[in-house]
Amino acid sequence: MLGSAAAVRIGKEAGLQFIWHWTIAVVALVAIVWNWRFWRVVWQLQETPDRKTKNKLGFYLGVLFLLGIGSFLYPIRFVELSYLSGIAKGLVTAVIFLGTMFWLIYKCGKGLAEIDAAELKRQSRAVENA
């Protein structure tokens, strides 16, 4: 995301252009280091799920979320003012749609987890009774 944002330049005759620039390599290096550290925290959380590691993961996910939103919104600053109303409506629609999809997926996952827990409980009772 940030690599493409680093490549955006305002052309004199063609508007926005994607042009190679040395900052892309720097951003890629930072992303590699960041992702390495992120996945280390994920793996550490799988091994030892303590509060400190969960807080670290929350921090990393928060930063990734902010970077993603920033990379998405950054090109909007180059949009002509007359188009901002339509873009704002589109963004609100996207947030509502994606929020609804996230909620539905969350609820389905929670329901499936409850079904699995009930099934495991039923199976353990069947084993105890046998």
N, CA, C and O atoms as CSV, one atom per row, in Angstrom:
chain,resi,resn,atom,element,x,y,z
A,1,MET,N,N,0.823,-1.192,0.000
A,1,MET,CA,C,0.000,0.000,0.000
A,1,MET,C,C,0.864,1.251,0.000
A,1,MET,O,O,0.677,2.161,-0.808
A,2,LEU,N,N,1.796,1.272,0.910
A,2,LEU,CA,C,2.623,2.469,1.017
A,2,LEU,C,C,3.578,2.608,-0.165
A,2,LEU,O,O,3.944,3.719,-0.548
A,3,GLY,N,N,3.980,1.472,-0.742
A,3,GLY,CA,C,4.839,1.531,-1.923
A,3,GLY,C,C,4.140,2.207,-3.083
A,3,GLY,O,O,4.748,2.992,-3.811
A,4,SER,N,N,2.861,1.905,-3.258
A,4,SER,CA,C,2.140,2.566,-4.340
A,4,SER,C,C,1.906,4.031,-4.018
A,4,SER,O,O,1.918,4.867,-4.922
A,5,ALA,N,N,1.692,4.363,-2.740
A,5,ALA,CA,C,1.533,5.773,-2.372
A,5,ALA,C,C,2.844,6.531,-2.591
A,5,ALA,O,O,2.825,7.705,-2.962
A,6,ALA,N,N,3.974,5.870,-2.365
A,6,ALA,CA,C,5.269,6.525,-2.592
A,6,ALA,C,C,5.537,6.746,-4.070
A,6,ALA,O,O,6.320,7.621,-4.439
A,7,ALA,N,N,4.886,5.953,-4.919
A,7,ALA,CA,C,5.108,6.066,-6.364
A,7,ALA,C,C,4.222,7.119,-7.025
A,7,ALA,O,O,4.435,7.455,-8.190
A,8,VAL,N,N,3.241,7.639,-6.308
A,8,VAL,CA,C,2.318,8.617,-6.893
A,8,VAL,C,C,3.008,9.972,-7.008
A,8,VAL,O,O,3.541,10.508,-6.036
A,9,ARG,N,N,2.983,10.494,-8.197
A,9,ARG,CA,C,3.520,11.831,-8.468
A,9,ARG,C,C,2.495,12.598,-9.298
A,9,ARG,O,O,1.723,12.013,-10.057
A,10,ILE,N,N,2.506,13.894,-9.140
A,10,ILE,CA,C,1.612,14.735,-9.937
A,10,ILE,C,C,2.353,15.132,-11.198
A,10,ILE,O,O,3.344,15.861,-11.143
A,11,GLY,N,N,1.864,14.645,-12.349
A,11,GLY,CA,C,2.465,14.986,-13.627
A,11,GLY,C,C,1.980,16.345,-14.104
A,11,GLY,O,O,0.869,16.762,-13.775
A,12,LYS,N,N,2.802,17.033,-14.872
A,12,LYS,CA,C,2.434,18.368,-15.337
A,12,LYS,C,C,1.299,18.323,-16.356
A,12,LYS,O,O,0.465,19.228,-16.398
A,13,GLU,N,N,1.267,17.281,-17.170
A,13,GLU,CA,C,0.237,17.236,-18.210
A,13,GLU,C,C,-0.749,16.094,-18.039
A,13,GLU,O,O,-1.822,16.132,-18.641
A,14,ALA,N,N,-0.429,15.071,-17.238
A,14,ALA,CA,C,-1.286,13.891,-17.181
A,14,ALA,C,C,-1.912,13.659,-15.814
A,14,ALA,O,O,-2.506,12.600,-15.616
A,15,GLY,N,N,-1.821,14.563,-14.875
A,15,GLY,CA,C,-2.391,14.352,-13.548
A,15,GLY,C,C,-1.545,13.387,-12.736
A,15,GLY,O,O,-0.319,13.492,-12.716
A,16,LEU,N,N,-2.199,12.450,-12.068
A,16,LEU,CA,C,-1.482,11.478,-11.236
A,16,LEU,C,C,-0.765,10.453,-12.097
A,16,LEU,O,O,-1.314,9.942,-13.073
A,17,GLN,N,N,0.466,10.165,-11.720
A,17,GLN,CA,C,1.259,9.162,-12.415
A,17,GLN,C,C,1.969,8.294,-11.384
A,17,GLN,O,O,2.317,8.751,-10.295
A,18,PHE,N,N,2.173,7.038,-11.752
A,18,PHE,CA,C,2.991,6.141,-10.939
A,18,PHE,C,C,4.379,6.124,-11.554
A,18,PHE,O,O,4.562,5.672,-12.684
A,19,ILE,N,N,5.358,6.619,-10.805
A,19,ILE,CA,C,6.731,6.745,-11.294
A,19,ILE,C,C,7.661,6.121,-10.255
A,19,ILE,O,O,7.477,6.304,-9.051
A,20,TRP,N,N,8.667,5.377,-10.741
A,20,TRP,CA,C,9.654,4.806,-9.833
A,20,TRP,C,C,10.406,5.920,-9.128
A,20,TRP,O,O,10.808,6.911,-9.738
A,21,HIS,N,N,10.585,5.734,-7.831
A,21,HIS,CA,C,11.322,6.700,-7.015
A,21,HIS,C,C,12.034,5.909,-5.926
A,21,HIS,O,O,11.553,4.853,-5.516
A,22,TRP,N,N,13.160,6.399,-5.457
A,22,TRP,CA,C,13.947,5.677,-4.469
A,22,TRP,C,C,13.188,5.462,-3.167
A,22,TRP,O,O,13.503,4.535,-2.421
A,23,THR,N,N,12.196,6.298,-2.879
A,23,THR,CA,C,11.430,6.130,-1.635
A,23,THR,C,C,10.637,4.825,-1.626
A,23,THR,O,O,10.291,4.316,-0.559
A,24,ILE,N,N,10.347,4.283,-2.805
A,24,ILE,CA,C,9.631,3.008,-2.873
A,24,ILE,C,C,10.480,1.901,-2.242
A,24,ILE,O,O,9.960,1.065,-1.503
A,25,ALA,N,N,11.778,1.895,-2.530
A,25,ALA,CA,C,12.670,0.890,-1.953
A,25,ALA,C,C,12.759,1.046,-0.432
A,25,ALA,O,O,12.785,0.051,0.291
A,26,VAL,N,N,12.806,2.279,0.049
A,26,VAL,CA,C,12.856,2.521,1.493
A,26,VAL,C,C,11.567,2.036,2.156
A,26,VAL,O,O,11.603,1.377,3.196
A,27,VAL,N,N,10.439,2.366,1.548
A,27,VAL,CA,C,9.155,1.929,2.091
A,27,VAL,C,C,9.059,0.404,2.078
A,27,VAL,O,O,8.539,-0.188,3.024
A,28,ALA,N,N,9.547,-0.230,1.029
A,28,ALA,CA,C,9.527,-1.699,0.951
A,28,ALA,C,C,10.379,-2.304,2.065
A,28,ALA,O,O,9.977,-3.292,2.680
A,29,LEU,N,N,11.541,-1.730,2.330
A,29,LEU,CA,C,12.407,-2.221,3.398
A,29,LEU,C,C,11.731,-2.066,4.762
A,29,LEU,O,O,11.768,-2.980,5.585
A,30,VAL,N,N,11.121,-0.919,4.992
A,30,VAL,CA,C,10.399,-0.698,6.244
A,30,VAL,C,C,9.257,-1.704,6.375
A,30,VAL,O,O,9.016,-2.230,7.462
A,31,ALA,N,N,8.554,-1.973,5.275
A,31,ALA,CA,C,7.445,-2.939,5.305
A,31,ALA,C,C,7.947,-4.339,5.622
A,31,ALA,O,O,7.292,-5.073,6.363
A,32,ILE,N,N,9.085,-4.719,5.081
A,32,ILE,CA,C,9.648,-6.049,5.358
A,32,ILE,C,C,9.972,-6.181,6.841
A,32,ILE,O,O,9.630,-7.185,7.466
A,33,VAL,N,N,10.630,-5.170,7.407
A,33,VAL,CA,C,10.981,-5.206,8.831
A,33,VAL,C,C,9.712,-5.224,9.681
A,33,VAL,O,O,9.604,-6.001,10.630
A,34,TRP,N,N,8.756,-4.368,9.336
A,34,TRP,CA,C,7.514,-4.302,10.101
A,34,TRP,C,C,6.768,-5.635,10.063
A,34,TRP,O,O,6.306,-6.117,11.097
A,35,ASN,N,N,6.650,-6.233,8.877
A,35,ASN,CA,C,5.929,-7.502,8.754
A,35,ASN,C,C,6.638,-8.623,9.497
A,35,ASN,O,O,5.990,-9.485,10.091
A,36,TRP,N,N,7.960,-8.615,9.468
A,36,TRP,CA,C,8.720,-9.628,10.208
A,36,TRP,C,C,8.396,-9.527,11.694
A,36,TRP,O,O,8.137,-10.535,12.351
A,37,ARG,N,N,8.411,-8.299,12.220
A,37,ARG,CA,C,8.108,-8.106,13.641
A,37,ARG,C,C,6.660,-8.464,13.953
A,37,ARG,O,O,6.377,-9.058,14.994
A,38,PHE,N,N,5.737,-8.105,13.052
A,38,PHE,CA,C,4.323,-8.424,13.237
A,38,PHE,C,C,4.105,-9.923,13.341
A,38,PHE,O,O,3.428,-10.392,14.257
A,39,TRP,N,N,4.677,-10.682,12.402
A,39,TRP,CA,C,4.479,-12.124,12.416
A,39,TRP,C,C,5.175,-12.782,13.597
A,39,TRP,O,O,4.714,-13.812,14.090
A,40,ARG,N,N,6.275,-12.204,14.056
A,40,ARG,CA,C,6.912,-12.727,15.275
A,40,ARG,C,C,5.958,-12.618,16.471
A,40,ARG,O,O,5.873,-13.533,17.290
A,41,VAL,N,N,5.245,-11.493,16.561
A,41,VAL,CA,C,4.275,-11.320,17.649
A,41,VAL,C,C,3.130,-12.319,17.504
A,41,VAL,O,O,2.680,-12.887,18.499
A,42,VAL,N,N,2.656,-12.541,16.282
A,42,VAL,CA,C,1.579,-13.515,16.060
A,42,VAL,C,C,2.023,-14.901,16.501
A,42,VAL,O,O,1.278,-15.591,17.198
A,43,TRP,N,N,3.208,-15.317,16.114
A,43,TRP,CA,C,3.708,-16.641,16.487
A,43,TRP,C,C,3.944,-16.732,17.992
A,43,TRP,O,O,3.678,-17.767,18.603
A,44,GLN,N,N,4.438,-15.663,18.582
A,44,GLN,CA,C,4.658,-15.642,20.022
A,44,GLN,C,C,3.322,-15.756,20.756
A,44,GLN,O,O,3.236,-16.412,21.794
A,45,LEU,N,N,2.289,-15.122,20.222
A,45,LEU,CA,C,0.965,-15.193,20.843
A,45,LEU,C,C,0.402,-16.604,20.786
A,45,LEU,O,O,-0.304,-17.028,21.701
A,46,GLN,N,N,0.707,-17.332,19.722
A,46,GLN,CA,C,0.247,-18.722,19.631
A,46,GLN,C,C,0.926,-19.598,20.685
A,46,GLN,O,O,0.312,-20.514,21.231
A,47,GLU,N,N,2.192,-19.309,20.962
A,47,GLU,CA,C,2.931,-20.110,21.934
A,47,GLU,C,C,2.581,-19.744,23.370
A,47,GLU,O,O,2.346,-20.620,24.202
A,48,THR,N,N,2.549,-18.441,23.657
A,48,THR,CA,C,2.252,-17.975,25.008
A,48,THR,C,C,1.240,-16.825,24.925
A,48,THR,O,O,1.624,-15.667,24.761
A,49,PRO,N,N,-0.042,-17.150,25.039
A,49,PRO,CA,C,-1.071,-16.112,24.919
A,49,PRO,C,C,-1.252,-15.291,26.197
A,49,PRO,O,O,-2.271,-15.415,26.877
A,50,ASP,N,N,-0.273,-14.462,26.517
A,50,ASP,CA,C,-0.385,-13.625,27.703
A,50,ASP,C,C,-0.877,-12.217,27.329
A,50,ASP,O,O,-0.976,-11.882,26.149
A,51,ARG,N,N,-1.175,-11.419,28.323
A,51,ARG,CA,C,-1.753,-10.078,28.125
A,51,ARG,C,C,-0.803,-9.150,27.375
A,51,ARG,O,O,-1.233,-8.395,26.502
A,52,LYS,N,N,0.475,-9.200,27.706
A,52,LYS,CA,C,1.462,-8.314,27.081
A,52,LYS,C,C,1.537,-8.566,25.573
A,52,LYS,O,O,1.575,-7.621,24.785
A,53,THR,N,N,1.557,-9.825,25.179
A,53,THR,CA,C,1.631,-10.167,23.755
A,53,THR,C,C,0.347,-9.777,23.032
A,53,THR,O,O,0.392,-9.321,21.889
A,54,LYS,N,N,-0.791,-9.954,23.687
A,54,LYS,CA,C,-2.060,-9.528,23.085
A,54,LYS,C,C,-2.084,-8.019,22.869
A,54,LYS,O,O,-2.574,-7.542,21.846
A,55,ASN,N,N,-1.558,-7.272,23.828
A,55,ASN,CA,C,-1.485,-5.815,23.665
A,55,ASN,C,C,-0.561,-5.422,22.512
A,55,ASN,O,O,-0.858,-4.495,21.758
A,56,LYS,N,N,0.567,-6.138,22.380
A,56,LYS,CA,C,1.476,-5.880,21.254
A,56,LYS,C,C,0.771,-6.123,19.924
A,56,LYS,O,O,0.873,-5.318,18.999
A,57,LEU,N,N,0.055,-7.245,19.843
A,57,LEU,CA,C,-0.667,-7.554,18.612
A,57,LEU,C,C,-1.721,-6.495,18.320
A,57,LEU,O,O,-1.898,-6.094,17.170
A,58,GLY,N,N,-2.416,-6.045,19.349
A,58,GLY,CA,C,-3.402,-4.974,19.166
A,58,GLY,C,C,-2.760,-3.703,18.641
A,58,GLY,O,O,-3.321,-3.028,17.778
A,59,PHE,N,N,-1.577,-3.374,19.163
A,59,PHE,CA,C,-0.854,-2.195,18.682
A,59,PHE,C,C,-0.480,-2.349,17.212
A,59,PHE,O,O,-0.704,-1.442,16.410
A,60,TYR,N,N,0.091,-3.499,16.863
A,60,TYR,CA,C,0.494,-3.735,15.475
A,60,TYR,C,C,-0.703,-3.688,14.527
A,60,TYR,O,O,-0.621,-3.102,13.448
A,61,LEU,N,N,-1.815,-4.305,14.933
A,61,LEU,CA,C,-2.999,-4.286,14.092
A,61,LEU,C,C,-3.557,-2.872,13.953
A,61,LEU,O,O,-4.028,-2.493,12.881
A,62,GLY,N,N,-3.506,-2.098,15.025
A,62,GLY,CA,C,-3.959,-0.708,14.964
A,62,GLY,C,C,-3.122,0.125,14.012
A,62,GLY,O,O,-3.659,0.907,13.227
A,63,VAL,N,N,-1.808,-0.041,14.078
A,63,VAL,CA,C,-0.918,0.690,13.172
A,63,VAL,C,C,-1.166,0.265,11.725
A,63,VAL,O,O,-1.229,1.106,10.828
A,64,LEU,N,N,-1.306,-1.042,11.502
A,64,LEU,CA,C,-1.592,-1.515,10.138
A,64,LEU,C,C,-2.916,-0.965,9.623
A,64,LEU,O,O,-3.030,-0.605,8.452
A,65,PHE,N,N,-3.911,-0.899,10.495
A,65,PHE,CA,C,-5.204,-0.337,10.112
A,65,PHE,C,C,-5.059,1.132,9.727
A,65,PHE,O,O,-5.582,1.557,8.697
A,66,LEU,N,N,-4.360,1.901,10.538
A,66,LEU,CA,C,-4.160,3.326,10.237
A,66,LEU,C,C,-3.356,3.529,8.953
A,66,LEU,O,O,-3.664,4.423,8.165
A,67,LEU,N,N,-2.331,2.706,8.741
A,67,LEU,CA,C,-1.561,2.798,7.505
A,67,LEU,C,C,-2.416,2.455,6.287
A,67,LEU,O,O,-2.306,3.093,5.240
A,68,GLY,N,N,-3.260,1.450,6.435
A,68,GLY,CA,C,-4.148,1.077,5.336
A,68,GLY,C,C,-5.133,2.179,5.006
A,68,GLY,O,O,-5.342,2.500,3.836
A,69,ILE,N,N,-5.736,2.756,6.024
A,69,ILE,CA,C,-6.678,3.865,5.797
A,69,ILE,C,C,-5.953,5.056,5.195
A,69,ILE,O,O,-6.457,5.696,4.272
A,70,GLY,N,N,-4.760,5.356,5.721
A,70,GLY,CA,C,-3.997,6.485,5.186
A,70,GLY,C,C,-3.596,6.276,3.741
A,70,GLY,O,O,-3.675,7.204,2.936
A,71,SER,N,N,-3.169,5.074,3.402
A,71,SER,CA,C,-2.789,4.782,2.015
A,71,SER,C,C,-3.987,4.849,1.077
A,71,SER,O,O,-3.859,5.223,-0.089
A,72,PHE,N,N,-5.134,4.486,1.593
A,72,PHE,CA,C,-6.344,4.547,0.778
A,72,PHE,C,C,-6.805,5.993,0.589
A,72,PHE,O,O,-7.218,6.379,-0.505
A,73,LEU,N,N,-6.732,6.782,1.649
A,73,LEU,CA,C,-7.243,8.152,1.583
A,73,LEU,C,C,-6.252,9.153,0.997
A,73,LEU,O,O,-6.661,10.225,0.550
A,74,TYR,N,N,-4.972,8.833,0.989
A,74,TYR,CA,C,-3.938,9.756,0.508
A,74,TYR,C,C,-4.213,10.284,-0.904
A,74,TYR,O,O,-4.113,11.492,-1.120
A,75,PRO,N,N,-4.551,9.437,-1.863
A,75,PRO,CA,C,-4.786,9.966,-3.221
A,75,PRO,C,C,-5.983,10.912,-3.327
A,75,PRO,O,O,-6.095,11.660,-4.298
A,76,ILE,N,N,-6.879,10.886,-2.334
A,76,ILE,CA,C,-8.049,11.762,-2.388
A,76,ILE,C,C,-7.635,13.232,-2.328
A,76,ILE,O,O,-8.368,14.096,-2.809
A,77,ARG,N,N,-6.496,13.520,-1.757
A,77,ARG,CA,C,-6.073,14.912,-1.678
A,77,ARG,C,C,-5.786,15.506,-3.055
A,77,ARG,O,O,-5.709,16.726,-3.198
A,78,PHE,N,N,-5.628,14.654,-4.068
A,78,PHE,CA,C,-5.374,15.131,-5.425
A,78,PHE,C,C,-6.648,15.287,-6.252
A,78,PHE,O,O,-6.587,15.709,-7.406
A,79,VAL,N,N,-7.794,14.953,-5.674
A,79,VAL,CA,C,-9.057,14.984,-6.409
A,79,VAL,C,C,-9.584,16.417,-6.457
A,79,VAL,O,O,-9.450,17.180,-5.500
A,80,GLU,N,N,-10.175,16.755,-7.577
A,80,GLU,CA,C,-10.775,18.077,-7.742
A,80,GLU,C,C,-11.928,18.235,-6.758
A,80,GLU,O,O,-12.653,17.274,-6.502
A,81,LEU,N,N,-12.109,19.430,-6.204
A,81,LEU,CA,C,-13.095,19.667,-5.163
A,81,LEU,C,C,-14.522,19.323,-5.585
A,81,LEU,O,O,-15.323,18.906,-4.749
A,82,SER,N,N,-14.847,19.486,-6.845
A,82,SER,CA,C,-16.214,19.212,-7.294
A,82,SER,C,C,-16.567,17.726,-7.202
A,82,SER,O,O,-17.749,17.381,-7.202
A,83,TYR,N,N,-15.582,16.848,-7.123
A,83,TYR,CA,C,-15.830,15.406,-7.036
A,83,TYR,C,C,-15.879,14.886,-5.597
A,83,TYR,O,O,-16.251,13.735,-5.372
A,84,LEU,N,N,-15.509,15.718,-4.627
A,84,LEU,CA,C,-15.400,15.244,-3.250
A,84,LEU,C,C,-16.733,14.786,-2.677
A,84,LEU,O,O,-16.758,13.838,-1.893
A,85,SER,N,N,-17.836,15.421,-3.039
A,85,SER,CA,C,-19.148,15.017,-2.525
A,85,SER,C,C,-19.481,13.587,-2.958
A,85,SER,O,O,-19.914,12.772,-2.145
A,86,GLY,N,N,-19.279,13.296,-4.218
A,86,GLY,CA,C,-19.543,11.942,-4.711
A,86,GLY,C,C,-18.620,10.919,-4.089
A,86,GLY,O,O,-19.042,9.804,-3.782
A,87,ILE,N,N,-17.366,11.287,-3.900
A,87,ILE,CA,C,-16.402,10.370,-3.277
A,87,ILE,C,C,-16.791,10.117,-1.824
A,87,ILE,O,O,-16.705,8.987,-1.345
A,88,ALA,N,N,-17.218,11.170,-1.123
A,88,ALA,CA,C,-17.636,11.001,0.278
A,88,ALA,C,C,-18.836,10.061,0.369
A,88,ALA,O,O,-18.886,9.207,1.253
A,89,LYS,N,N,-19.799,10.212,-0.535
A,89,LYS,CA,C,-20.957,9.306,-0.536
A,89,LYS,C,C,-20.508,7.874,-0.787
A,89,LYS,O,O,-20.988,6.950,-0.130
A,90,GLY,N,N,-19.601,7.684,-1.723
A,90,GLY,CA,C,-19.090,6.351,-2.009
A,90,GLY,C,C,-18.362,5.751,-0.824
A,90,GLY,O,O,-18.517,4.566,-0.529
A,91,LEU,N,N,-17.560,6.569,-0.135
A,91,LEU,CA,C,-16.832,6.072,1.033
A,91,LEU,C,C,-17.776,5.693,2.165
A,91,LEU,O,O,-17.579,4.672,2.824
A,92,VAL,N,N,-18.799,6.507,2.394
A,92,VAL,CA,C,-19.774,6.185,3.442
A,92,VAL,C,C,-20.495,4.889,3.100
A,92,VAL,O,O,-20.701,4.041,3.968
A,93,THR,N,N,-20.882,4.733,1.829
A,93,THR,CA,C,-21.535,3.501,1.396
A,93,THR,C,C,-20.613,2.299,1.601
A,93,THR,O,O,-21.053,1.251,2.073
A,94,ALA,N,N,-19.349,2.450,1.251
A,94,ALA,CA,C,-18.391,1.351,1.414
A,94,ALA,C,C,-18.215,1.000,2.889
A,94,ALA,O,O,-18.156,-0.180,3.237
A,95,VAL,N,N,-18.131,1.999,3.757
A,95,VAL,CA,C,-17.963,1.740,5.193
A,95,VAL,C,C,-19.186,1.011,5.743
A,95,VAL,O,O,-19.054,0.068,6.524
A,96,ILE,N,N,-20.373,1.450,5.334
A,96,ILE,CA,C,-21.589,0.783,5.800
A,96,ILE,C,C,-21.623,-0.662,5.301
A,96,ILE,O,O,-21.902,-1.576,6.077
A,97,PHE,N,N,-21.345,-0.871,4.030
A,97,PHE,CA,C,-21.368,-2.223,3.462
A,97,PHE,C,C,-20.326,-3.112,4.124
A,97,PHE,O,O,-20.639,-4.218,4.565
A,98,LEU,N,N,-19.078,-2.630,4.196
A,98,LEU,CA,C,-18.019,-3.448,4.777
A,98,LEU,C,C,-18.241,-3.694,6.263
A,98,LEU,O,O,-17.938,-4.774,6.769
A,99,GLY,N,N,-18.771,-2.688,6.962
A,99,GLY,CA,C,-19.101,-2.877,8.374
A,99,GLY,C,C,-20.162,-3.941,8.564
A,99,GLY,O,O,-20.068,-4.770,9.469
A,100,THR,N,N,-21.177,-3.914,7.705
A,100,THR,CA,C,-22.226,-4.931,7.775
A,100,THR,C,C,-21.660,-6.315,7.468
A,100,THR,O,O,-22.004,-7.283,8.146
A,101,MET,N,N,-20.803,-6.422,6.465
A,101,MET,CA,C,-20.197,-7.713,6.128
A,101,MET,C,C,-19.327,-8.215,7.281
A,101,MET,O,O,-19.360,-9.400,7.614
A,102,PHE,N,N,-18.556,-7.323,7.885
A,102,PHE,CA,C,-17.721,-7.711,9.022
A,102,PHE,C,C,-18.596,-8.230,10.160
A,102,PHE,O,O,-18.286,-9.258,10.761
A,103,TRP,N,N,-19.694,-7.523,10.460
A,103,TRP,CA,C,-20.593,-7.931,11.530
A,103,TRP,C,C,-21.192,-9.300,11.238
A,103,TRP,O,O,-21.258,-10.149,12.127
A,104,LEU,N,N,-21.632,-9.527,9.989
A,104,LEU,CA,C,-22.209,-10.820,9.620
A,104,LEU,C,C,-21.195,-11.956,9.748
A,104,LEU,O,O,-21.510,-13.022,10.275
A,105,ILE,N,N,-19.979,-11.718,9.262
A,105,ILE,CA,C,-18.933,-12.744,9.365
A,105,ILE,C,C,-18.600,-13.022,10.827
A,105,ILE,O,O,-18.411,-14.175,11.216
A,106,TYR,N,N,-18.530,-11.976,11.630
A,106,TYR,CA,C,-18.253,-12.135,13.061
A,106,TYR,C,C,-19.335,-12.971,13.730
A,106,TYR,O,O,-19.034,-13.905,14.473
A,107,LYS,N,N,-20.597,-12.634,13.466
A,107,LYS,CA,C,-21.707,-13.361,14.075
A,107,LYS,C,C,-21.740,-14.826,13.616
A,107,LYS,O,O,-21.994,-15.723,14.421
A,108,CYS,N,N,-21.485,-15.065,12.329
A,108,CYS,CA,C,-21.443,-16.442,11.824
A,108,CYS,C,C,-20.307,-17.217,12.482
A,108,CYS,O,O,-20.496,-18.364,12.888
A,109,GLY,N,N,-19.145,-16.611,12.590
A,109,GLY,CA,C,-18.007,-17.265,13.239
A,109,GLY,C,C,-18.285,-17.558,14.696
A,109,GLY,O,O,-17.930,-18.624,15.199
A,110,LYS,N,N,-18.918,-16.620,15.376
A,110,LYS,CA,C,-19.266,-16.826,16.781
A,110,LYS,C,C,-20.274,-17.966,16.913
A,110,LYS,O,O,-20.161,-18.799,17.812
A,111,GLY,N,N,-21.254,-17.998,16.019
A,111,GLY,CA,C,-22.234,-19.079,16.041
A,111,GLY,C,C,-21.603,-20.431,15.767
A,111,GLY,O,O,-21.934,-21.417,16.426
A,112,LEU,N,N,-20.698,-20.484,14.803
A,112,LEU,CA,C,-20.010,-21.745,14.508
A,112,LEU,C,C,-19.151,-22.197,15.684
A,112,LEU,O,O,-19.064,-23.393,15.960
A,113,ALA,N,N,-18.521,-21.260,16.374
A,113,ALA,CA,C,-17.721,-21.606,17.551
A,113,ALA,C,C,-18.612,-22.173,18.650
A,113,ALA,O,O,-18.223,-23.119,19.336
A,114,GLU,N,N,-19.806,-21.603,18.823
A,114,GLU,CA,C,-20.739,-22.119,19.823
A,114,GLU,C,C,-21.216,-23.521,19.448
A,114,GLU,O,O,-21.347,-24.387,20.313
A,115,ILE,N,N,-21.473,-23.743,18.171
A,115,ILE,CA,C,-21.894,-25.072,17.715
A,115,ILE,C,C,-20.785,-26.083,17.961
A,115,ILE,O,O,-21.052,-27.195,18.420
A,116,ASP,N,N,-19.533,-25.707,17.660
A,116,ASP,CA,C,-18.400,-26.610,17.905
A,116,ASP,C,C,-18.268,-26.936,19.387
A,116,ASP,O,O,-18.031,-28.085,19.760
A,117,ALA,N,N,-18.424,-25.915,20.231
A,117,ALA,CA,C,-18.305,-26.142,21.674
A,117,ALA,C,C,-19.412,-27.076,22.152
A,117,ALA,O,O,-19.162,-27.963,22.968
A,118,ALA,N,N,-20.624,-26.886,21.658
A,118,ALA,CA,C,-21.727,-27.763,22.059
A,118,ALA,C,C,-21.484,-29.192,21.572
A,118,ALA,O,O,-21.765,-30.149,22.294
A,119,GLU,N,N,-20.970,-29.338,20.367
A,119,GLU,CA,C,-20.685,-30.671,19.826
A,119,GLU,C,C,-19.590,-31.371,20.629
A,119,GLU,O,O,-19.696,-32.562,20.923
A,120,LEU,N,N,-18.539,-30.631,20.983
A,120,LEU,CA,C,-17.474,-31.225,21.802
A,120,LEU,C,C,-18.001,-31.637,23.171
A,120,LEU,O,O,-17.622,-32.682,23.701
A,121,LYS,N,N,-18.870,-30.821,23.736
A,121,LYS,CA,C,-19.460,-31.149,25.035
A,121,LYS,C,C,-20.327,-32.405,24.925
A,121,LYS,O,O,-20.286,-33.270,25.800
A,122,ARG,N,N,-21.110,-32.504,23.847
A,122,ARG,CA,C,-21.956,-33.672,23.624
A,122,ARG,C,C,-21.106,-34.932,23.462
A,122,ARG,O,O,-21.425,-35.985,24.012
A,123,GLN,N,N,-20.006,-34.806,22.688
A,123,GLN,CA,C,-19.136,-35.964,22.476
A,123,GLN,C,C,-18.449,-36.398,23.767
A,123,GLN,O,O,-18.290,-37.595,24.009
A,124,SER,N,N,-18.044,-35.448,24.591
A,124,SER,CA,C,-17.378,-35.814,25.846
A,124,SER,C,C,-18.358,-36.503,26.798
A,124,SER,O,O,-17.974,-37.412,27.535
A,125,ARG,N,N,-19.627,-36.069,26.783
A,125,ARG,CA,C,-20.635,-36.761,27.591
A,125,ARG,C,C,-20.882,-38.175,27.077
A,125,ARG,O,O,-21.069,-39.104,27.863
A,126,ALA,N,N,-20.882,-38.335,25.752
A,126,ALA,CA,C,-21.102,-39.664,25.169
A,126,ALA,C,C,-19.948,-40.606,25.532
A,126,ALA,O,O,-20.170,-41.790,25.785
A,127,VAL,N,N,-18.724,-40.084,25.558
A,127,VAL,CA,C,-17.559,-40.897,25.916
A,127,VAL,C,C,-17.622,-41.276,27.394
A,127,VAL,O,O,-17.292,-42.405,27.756
A,128,GLU,N,N,-18.043,-40.342,28.250
A,128,GLU,CA,C,-18.143,-40.617,29.679
A,128,GLU,C,C,-19.219,-41.661,29.979
A,128,GLU,O,O,-19.054,-42.491,30.873
A,129,ASN,N,N,-20.321,-41.614,29.224
A,129,ASN,CA,C,-21.426,-42.550,29.429
A,129,ASN,C,C,-21.121,-43.938,28.860
A,129,ASN,O,O,-21.757,-44.916,29.251
A,130,ALA,N,N,-20.168,-44.031,27.954
A,130,ALA,CA,C,-19.875,-45.312,27.313
A,130,ALA,C,C,-19.001,-46.202,28.148
A,130,ALA,O,O,-18.674,-47.313,27.731
